[in-house]
Amino acid sequence: MNLMYRSTRDSNNKVTASQAVLQGLSSDGGLFVPETIPVLTKSFEELSKMDYRELAFEVMKLFLTDYTEEELKDCINKAYDDKFDTPEIAPLKQIGQAYYLELFHGATIAFKDMALSILPHLLTKAAKKNNVQEEIVILTATSGDTGKAALAGFADVEGTKIIVFYPKDGVSSVQEKQMVTQKGDNTNVIGIRGNFDDAQTGVKMMFNNTELAERLKKAGYLFSSANSINIGRLVPQIVYYVHSYASLYRKKQVTQGDKINFVVPTGNFGNILAAYYAKNIGVPINKLICASNENKVLFDFFETGRYDKNRDFILTESPSMDILVSSNLERLIYHIADNDSEKTEQLMKALSSNGVYEITDSMKAKLKGFIGGWASEENTREAIHQVYQENNYVIDTHTAVAASVYHGYVKETGDTTKTVIVSTASPYKFANSVLSALHTGEVPADDYEQAILLKKVSNTEIPNAVEEIRTAPVLHSKVCNICEMQINVEDILKII
């Protein structure tokens, strides 16, 4: 029996896994969720003896049931290969009292590689499986990391084009350079005069525009998404939570059934939602600690049950988390509403029209496995400095938000449960901010000189991703207003 996927806004809207991967966003504006949540079929004794690829298959086969074993293994083997700079793919390192799950060893030195290395392969197989004749257009908004990882994954993939929108003044220098220097005849990068939420809203509007969809079809195109709204992004992320527990089990740090905590730096809610699914398929998780920066809309939600995006948007040194509309939270809302699509749609309409919604007490009671926390810019810098001083280990600004929240949580609660901090990016991606926090003296203005100094301080090698952009020419220089996003897409695709 195939596991089917339902829309969060219409439970009668059902598709297979491959169809959900193809569509990205449901036609009614909802997100696809599994009709039932499967459970692991192997013990952690068995899982602990597997490498990352073998474990990925054991997890992903539970969710992507209409892919054959051969198809799924082919996707996994192509994704998790030597583009990662360590055979472990996602090393787990004990640093002080916590464990850091390093998810930045892929081609673009951020955790988005973990899913966006495999999504193009899942998508092209899904197209063949469903007899899709149209060319697939990946339309994506990014707060910094998704864009480059998606561009790298889809560059020159036959039968696809990719268009990425990013906030022109809302990403780090390295993040921007990685995107605007991207090669590939099918790649397009556009900066917008606005923030990530503006970019994400503009992309969603195009997905939901039926008139545009008809013109796309006539021109031989089909929209799909590389954002974490796509179930093909979310399922591969579940893998590394299972992998973390299996690693602790192999190292005899836990025995089967011992619960652990995860601290996840969170913006669009996809990464921590994957941890929630991991918990539901059988990973023994006690608390999921949702770490926010000064854009603490999620912290306020977990504290009060009220989601309110009507607030100032703050540009921080952890830009991938500068988000006020966390799209993937809709999936969690659907689950805690007892899979009630009408209730979910009602709340999402309230968010769209008024910028705010409030969940019921019974829904809030189902969030007891989550803890919200947030870190100021000062807290974040202090965490980078503290972790380095105490452990000679350098973390990036996003991971530092999680580290700060973790330290505060332990101080407040005394909880000594073994904890994994999800490390989402290499410090080299945000070298300027990291070096400033480490108090290394004057920070060079040049990006590459910053990398050289960080290499000296951290005693780690400069990643290829940074070396590559050093002299790479700018290939994408277009910038547009928010209202011009669709016009630019139509121009790229030559749609009239």
C-alpha positions in Angstrom: 0.0 0.0 0.0 1.3 3.4 -1.0 1.4 6.1 1.7 -0.7 9.0 0.4 -0.3 12.7 1.1 -3.1 15.1 2.0 -3.3 18.9 1.7 -3.4 20.7 5.1 -6.3 22.7 3.7 -8.4 20.0 2.0 -8.2 16.4 3.3 -9.9 15.2 0.1 -7.0 16.5 -1.9 -4.8 13.3 -1.9 -1.7 12.5 -4.0 1.1 10.0 -4.0 4.6 10.9 -2.7 6.0 11.4 -6.1 3.0 13.7 -7.1 3.6 15.7 -3.9 7.3 16.1 -4.7 6.3 17.2 -8.2 3.7 19.7 -7.1 5.5 21.2 -4.1 2.6 23.2 -3.0 -1.0 21.9 -3.1 -3.3 23.6 -5.6 -5.5 24.9 -2.7 -2.5 26.6 -1.2 -2.0 24.0 1.5 1.1 21.8 2.2 1.2 18.1 1.7 1.4 15.9 4.8 1.5 12.1 5.1 -1.9 10.6 5.7 -0.5 8.5 8.5 3.0 8.7 10.0 4.9 5.4 9.6 7.3 3.9 12.1 10.8 2.6 11.9 11.0 -1.1 11.0 14.6 -1.5 12.2 16.0 -1.3 15.8 18.7 1.2 16.7 21.0 -1.8 17.2 20.5 -2.5 13.4 20.5 1.2 12.3 23.7 2.0 14.3 25.6 -0.4 12.0 24.5 1.3 8.8 26.3 4.1 6.9 24.4 7.3 6.1 23.2 6.1 2.7 21.9 2.8 4.1 20.1 4.6 6.9 18.7 7.1 4.5 17.1 4.3 2.6 15.5 2.8 5.7 13.9 6.1 6.6 12.9 7.4 3.2 11.4 4.2 2.0 8.7 4.6 4.7 7.6 8.0 3.3 8.3 7.7 -0.4 6.4 4.5 -1.0 5.7 4.8 -4.7 9.4 5.0 -5.6 10.9 1.6 -6.2 13.9 0.4 -4.1 16.1 0.8 -7.2 14.9 4.3 -7.8 15.3 5.4 -4.2 18.7 3.9 -3.8 19.9 5.5 -7.0 18.7 9.0 -5.8 20.4 8.4 -2.4 23.7 7.3 -3.9 23.8 10.2 -6.3 23.1 12.7 -3.5 25.4 11.6 -0.7 28.6 11.1 -2.6 32.0 12.9 -2.7 30.4 16.3 -2.9 30.4 16.0 0.9 33.8 16.5 2.4 33.5 13.7 4.9 32.3 10.1 4.4 30.2 10.5 7.6 28.0 13.0 5.7 26.7 14.4 9.0 29.3 14.0 11.8 28.2 14.2 15.4 30.8 15.8 17.7 30.8 16.1 21.5 31.7 19.7 22.4 31.5 20.4 26.1 28.3 19.0 27.5 26.4 19.0 24.2 26.7 17.2 20.9 26.9 19.2 17.7 25.4 17.7 14.5 27.4 19.2 11.7 25.2 19.5 8.6 27.5 21.8 6.6 29.8 19.3 4.9 28.1 19.5 1.5 28.9 21.6 -1.5 27.4 24.9 -0.3 28.5 24.5 3.4 24.9 24.7 4.8 22.4 22.2 6.0 20.2 22.8 3.0 22.6 20.5 1.1 21.3 17.5 3.1 18.0 17.7 1.3 18.8 19.7 -1.9 21.4 17.2 -3.0 18.7 14.6 -3.4 15.6 16.7 -4.4 16.6 17.1 -8.1 16.9 13.3 -8.4 13.6 12.7 -6.6 11.9 15.3 -8.8 13.2 14.0 -12.2 12.2 10.5 -11.3 8.8 11.7 -10.2 8.3 13.4 -13.5 9.1 10.2 -15.5 6.9 8.2 -13.1 3.9 10.5 -13.7 4.5 10.9 -17.4 5.1 14.7 -17.1 5.9 16.1 -20.5 6.4 19.8 -19.4 9.7 21.3 -18.4 9.8 21.7 -14.6 10.4 25.2 -13.3 11.8 25.3 -9.8 10.5 28.6 -8.3 12.1 29.4 -4.9 12.5 32.1 -2.4 15.5 32.0 -0.1 16.7 33.7 3.1 20.2 32.8 2.0 21.1 29.1 2.0 18.2 27.3 0.2 19.0 29.4 -2.9 22.6 28.3 -3.4 21.9 24.7 -2.5 19.0 24.5 -4.9 20.9 26.2 -7.7 23.8 23.8 -7.2 21.5 20.8 -7.1 19.5 21.8 -10.2 22.2 23.4 -12.4 22.1 21.9 -15.8 19.7 19.1 -14.7 17.9 18.1 -17.9 14.2 19.0 -18.1 14.4 21.7 -15.4 14.9 25.5 -15.0 15.4 27.2 -11.6 14.5 30.7 -10.6 15.6 32.0 -7.2 14.5 35.2 -5.5 16.5 36.5 -2.5 16.3 39.7 -0.4 19.0 41.9 -1.9 20.1 43.4 1.4 19.2 40.5 3.6 21.9 37.9 3.1 25.5 37.6 4.0 28.2 38.6 1.4 29.3 35.0 1.0 25.7 33.8 0.6 25.1 36.4 -2.1 28.3 35.7 -4.0 27.5 31.9 -3.9 24.2 32.6 -5.7 25.2 35.3 -8.2 28.2 33.4 -9.4 26.2 30.2 -10.0 26.9 28.6 -13.4 24.3 26.6 -15.4 22.3 27.4 -18.5 19.1 26.8 -16.6 19.8 28.9 -13.5 18.4 32.4 -12.8 18.9 34.5 -9.7 17.1 37.7 -8.9 17.5 40.0 -5.9 14.4 41.7 -4.6 14.0 45.1 -2.8 12.3 43.6 0.2 12.8 40.9 2.8 12.5 37.1 2.7 8.8 37.2 3.7 8.1 39.4 0.7 10.0 37.0 -1.6 8.2 34.0 -0.1 4.8 35.7 -0.4 5.5 36.6 -4.1 6.5 33.0 -4.9 3.4 31.6 -3.2 1.2 34.0 -5.1 2.6 32.7 -8.4 2.0 29.1 -7.3 -1.6 29.9 -6.6 -2.2 31.9 -9.8 -4.4 29.6 -11.9 -4.3 31.9 -14.9 -0.5 31.9 -14.8 -0.5 28.1 -14.5 -2.6 27.8 -17.7 -0.2 30.0 -19.6 2.7 28.0 -18.2 1.2 24.7 -19.4 0.6 26.1 -22.9 4.2 27.2 -23.0 5.3 23.7 -21.8 6.2 24.5 -18.2 5.2 23.2 -14.8 6.0 25.0 -11.5 7.6 23.1 -8.6 9.4 24.2 -5.4 12.7 23.5 -3.8 11.6 25.3 -0.6 10.9 23.2 2.5 7.3 23.4 1.7 8.1 20.5 -0.7 7.8 17.1 1.0 10.8 16.0 -1.1 12.9 18.5 1.0 11.3 17.5 4.3 11.7 13.7 4.2 15.5 13.7 3.6 15.8 16.0 6.7 14.2 13.4 8.9 17.1 11.1 8.1 19.8 13.0 10.0 17.8 13.0 13.3 17.6 9.2 13.1 21.3 9.2 12.2 22.1 11.3 15.3 20.4 8.9 17.6 22.0 5.9 15.8 25.4 7.6 16.2 24.9 8.1 19.9 23.8 4.5 20.2 26.9 3.2 18.3 29.1 5.3 20.6 27.3 3.8 23.7 26.2 7.2 24.8 22.6 6.0 24.8 20.8 2.7 25.1 17.7 1.9 23.2 14.8 4.0 24.6 17.0 6.7 26.3 15.5 10.0 25.4 17.5 13.0 24.0 16.8 16.6 23.3 17.4 18.5 20.1 18.0 22.2 19.8 17.3 23.6 16.3 17.9 27.1 15.1 14.7 27.8 13.4 13.3 30.2 10.7 10.8 28.6 8.3 10.2 25.7 10.7 11.1 22.9 8.2 14.2 21.7 10.1 12.5 21.3 13.5 9.4 19.9 11.8 11.6 17.1 10.4 12.7 16.4 14.0 9.0 16.2 15.0 8.4 13.6 12.4 11.6 11.7 13.5 10.1 11.6 17.0 6.8 10.2 15.7 8.5 7.5 13.6 10.3 6.2 16.7 13.4 8.3 17.6 13.3 8.7 21.5 13.1 12.5 21.8 12.2 14.3 25.0 12.2 18.0 24.1 12.4 19.8 20.7 13.9 23.2 21.6 13.0 25.8 19.0 15.7 28.5 18.9 14.8 31.9 17.4 16.8 35.0 16.9 15.4 38.5 17.5 12.7 37.8 15.0 11.1 35.7 17.7 7.6 35.1 16.3 8.0 31.3 17.0 9.1 31.8 20.6 6.0 34.0 21.2 3.8 31.3 19.6 5.1 28.5 21.8 4.8 30.8 24.9 1.2 32.0 24.2 -0.4 29.9 21.4 -0.8 33.1 19.4 1.0 33.6 16.1 1.4 37.2 15.2 3.5 38.4 12.3 2.5 42.0 12.8 5.9 43.3 14.1 9.1 44.9 12.9 11.3 42.7 10.7 14.8 42.7 12.2 17.9 42.1 10.1 20.3 40.1 12.2 23.7 38.3 11.9 21.8 35.0 11.5 20.0 36.0 8.3 18.7 32.6 7.3 16.4 32.9 10.4 15.1 36.4 9.6 11.6 35.2 8.9 8.2 36.2 10.3 6.0 33.8 8.4 7.2 30.3 9.1 5.5 28.3 6.4 6.2 24.8 7.7 4.4 25.6 11.0 1.2 25.0 9.0 2.0 21.2 8.9 2.3 21.1 12.7 -0.9 23.1 13.1 -2.7 20.5 11.0 -1.4 17.7 13.1 -2.2 19.3 16.5 -5.7 20.1 15.1 -6.3 16.4 14.8 -5.7 16.6 11.0 -8.6 19.0 10.6 -8.1 20.7 7.3 -11.0 23.1 7.7 -9.6 24.4 11.0 -6.1 24.7 9.5 -7.4 26.6 6.5 -9.4 28.9 8.8 -6.2 29.7 10.8 -4.1 30.2 7.7 -6.7 32.6 6.2 -6.6 34.6 9.4 -2.8 34.8 9.1 -3.1 35.9 5.5 -5.8 38.5 6.1 -5.0 39.8 9.6 -1.4 38.6 10.2 -2.4 36.7 13.3 -4.1 33.6 14.6 -4.6 31.8 17.9 -4.8 28.1 18.5 -7.2 26.4 21.0 -6.2 25.2 24.5 -6.5 21.6 23.3 -4.1 22.3 20.4 -1.7 24.1 22.7 -1.6 21.0 25.0 -0.2 19.0 22.1 2.8 21.3 21.9 4.2 20.2 25.3 7.1 18.4 23.5 8.3 21.8 22.2 10.2 24.5 24.1 10.7 27.9 22.6 13.8 30.1 23.2 15.4 33.1 21.6 18.8 34.8 21.6 19.6 38.5 21.1 22.4 39.6 18.8 24.6 40.1 21.9 23.7 36.6 23.3 24.6 35.1 19.9 28.0 36.7 19.8 28.6 35.7 23.4 27.8 32.1 22.6 30.3 32.1 19.7 33.0 33.4 22.0 32.1 31.1 24.9 32.1 27.9 22.9 35.4 28.8 21.4 37.0 29.8 24.7 35.8 26.7 26.5 36.2 24.1 23.7 38.4 25.6 20.9 35.4 25.0 18.6 34.1 27.7 16.2 30.4 27.9 15.3 28.5 30.1 12.9 25.9 32.7 14.0 22.8 30.4 13.4 24.3 27.5 15.4 25.2 30.1 18.1 21.6 31.1 18.5 20.9 27.4 19.3 23.9 27.2 21.6 22.8 30.4 23.5 19.2 29.0 23.9 20.6 25.7 25.0 22.8 27.3 27.7 19.9 29.4 28.9 17.5 26.4 29.0 19.9 24.2 31.0 20.5 27.1 33.5 16.8 27.6 33.9 15.7 24.0 34.1 18.7 22.0 35.2 17.8 19.5 32.5 20.8 17.2 32.0 19.3 15.1 29.2 21.8 14.4 26.5 21.3 17.1 23.9 22.1 17.5 20.2 22.6 21.0 18.9 21.8 21.2 15.2 24.7 23.0 13.5 23.3 24.4 10.3 26.1 26.3 8.6 29.9 26.5 8.4 31.4 29.5 10.3 33.1 30.3 7.0 29.8 31.3 5.5 29.5 34.1 8.1 33.2 34.8 8.7 32.8 38.5 9.3 30.3 38.1 12.1 32.1 35.1 13.6 35.5 36.8 13.7 34.0 39.9 15.3 32.5 37.7 18.0 35.8 35.9 18.6 37.5 39.3 19.3 40.4 38.5 16.9 41.2 42.2 16.5 40.4 44.1 13.4 38.5 42.0 10.9 39.7 42.4 7.2 37.2 43.9 4.8 37.9 41.3 2.1 35.9 38.1 2.3 38.8 35.8 1.4 41.1 37.5 3.9 38.4 36.9 6.5 38.5 33.2 5.6 42.3 33.1 5.9 42.1 34.6 9.4 39.3 32.2 10.4 41.4 29.3 9.2 44.2 30.4 11.5 41.9 30.9 14.4 39.8 27.7 14.0 42.6 25.4 12.7 40.2 24.1 10.0 40.6 24.2 6.2 38.9 26.8 4.1 36.0 24.9 2.4 35.9 24.5 -1.4 32.7 26.6 -1.5 34.6 29.6 -0.3 37.6 29.0 -2.5 35.4 28.7 -5.6 33.7 32.1 -5.3 37.0 33.9 -4.7 37.6 34.8 -8.4 34.3 33.6 -9.9 32.6 36.2 -12.2 29.1 37.5 -11.3 26.7 35.9 -13.7 23.4 37.1 -12.2 22.9 40.8 -11.4 19.2 41.4 -11.8 17.3 43.2 -9.0 13.6 43.9 -9.0 10.8 45.3 -6.9 8.4 42.9 -5.2 5.6 43.8 -7.6 7.8 42.9 -10.5 8.6 39.2 -9.5 6.0 37.6 -11.8 6.9 39.9 -14.7 10.5 38.7 -14.4 9.5 35.0 -14.3 7.4 35.5 -17.4 10.3 37.2 -19.1 12.7 34.4 -18.3 10.3 31.8 -19.5 9.2 33.9 -22.5 5.5 33.5 -21.5 3.1 35.9 -23.2 
